[in-house]
Amino acid sequence: MTEKRENWGSRFGFLMAAAGSAVGLGNIWRFPYLTGENGGGAFIVIYLFCVFLIGLCIMTAEFAVGRRSGLAAVGAYKSYSKNWTFAGALGVLSGFFIMGFYPVVGGWALAYIAKSFTGLLAVPEAIGDVFGAFIGAPAEPLVWMIIYLVINVLIVARGVAGGIEKAGKILMPTLFVLLIFIIFRSVTLPGSSAGLEFLFKPDFSKVNGQTFLAALGQAFFSLSLGMGCMITYGSYLNKEEKLPSNAFIVTAMDTGVALMAGVAMFPAMFAFGMEPAAGPGLVFVVLPTVFAQMGAAGPILSGFFFLLLCIAALTSSVSLLEVVVAYLIDQHKMPRKKAVYISSAIMSVMCILSSLSLGVMSGATFLGVGAFDFFDILTDKIFLAIGGMLLAIFVGWFMKKEDLKDELTNGGTVEFGLFEVWYNITKYVIPVAIAIVAFAGITAIQQKGLMIFGLLIIAVLAVFSKKL
Ligand code: PHE
């Protein structure tokens, strides 16, 4: 099996793919609105702390586990001990569930490219209604979601180097260029400096315990950690690559794009006197409104912006699909194409339910939530956090320290001066920090039935996953 295992074609290709996974809706949609809701600059300072202390260590650990085993999430844990299979299985299930709603939002972004260019978002007052009517419609969002999912299928079916890597190499640089263009327009608007001040002048009086939890949770989601995604990508890395520096570059790029998204949005919002704490509607409602007030260039900029959002989402959902596909290839010897078709077929059914749950099927709930919220809450609030904690415990307390050192220094041929620091943070600090986040996050879930259901899934996996 090992001789046939796929590999990245180049270091740049791997970096673009891994950064592509990290940079997604989390950066461009979620990060700015969380920043807006949590007081701006102070949230950013705490977020940076979480990213570079905890996120970077976990990413380094995921790369090490993946490359050491040469296997994707389930296989990597399983090759150590069958008792750990469930941690990998939980990751695959997380990827599967996130793919139950992420393509729906990806489809919205796709639709908004078309709506921008065709002038449907040109009337500022109507944009809120346009969004509400669009996501609640029975057929239109489904069509866009299916198109979005088909693009994913086409990329992942082509494999690691030919599909995922090639797409990342084209899409990620495009994203940077578009973002810089929009930033330039945003910061040159009259009155935009208030937005920059909001972002970069920390006001710590707004900080409380919840701010830390929001920042740490966001760091995990944004860096694609806690579900075996970076284990899987690490498993395709060749032995010459330096893991710590690659992890640093991916982390820095992800954080850079999040900050850039903030700089692209807040100055424009402040210039037009809009609310920074607008919440999840920020991207699809507030931004088009801002664009619509920019005159003739508005629709074009708006179209570019949603193209950018779509690109970011695409390179992330491709990595989510790959986690599931890699599991089927590694553990069930399934041919790649078949694995892609089967998993995406199931995902499309979940996405149809998710999309309809925001409109015609909003009455149909399970444990108090519709399908969209079901997949979202289970993964974001329960599975990712627990997955991340399990990984830190696995690496810190079960893997051999010498093996980790060997992997992170490429068999002693390259320096990793911070090894001890990394090891101790991963072993002692991270499990405790995540335990606090997970506990606070999970107990704060309002739908208690759903919370218990999520924990039950983990328990069932822990008991039955040895056969996977
Ligand atoms: N990091 C991605 C984003 O920011 C989401 C994601 C999470 C992708 C987990 C893969 C794994 O949108």
Boltz pocket constraint, residues with backbone or C-beta under 6 A from the ligand:
constraints:
  - pocket:
      binder: B
      contacts: [[A, 21], [A, 22], [A, 23], [A, 24], [A, 25], [A, 26], [A, 27], [A, 220], [A, 221], [A, 222], [A, 223], [A, 224], [A, 225], [A, 227], [A, 229], [A, 312], [A, 316], [A, 317], [A, 319], [A, 320]]
      max_distance: 6.0
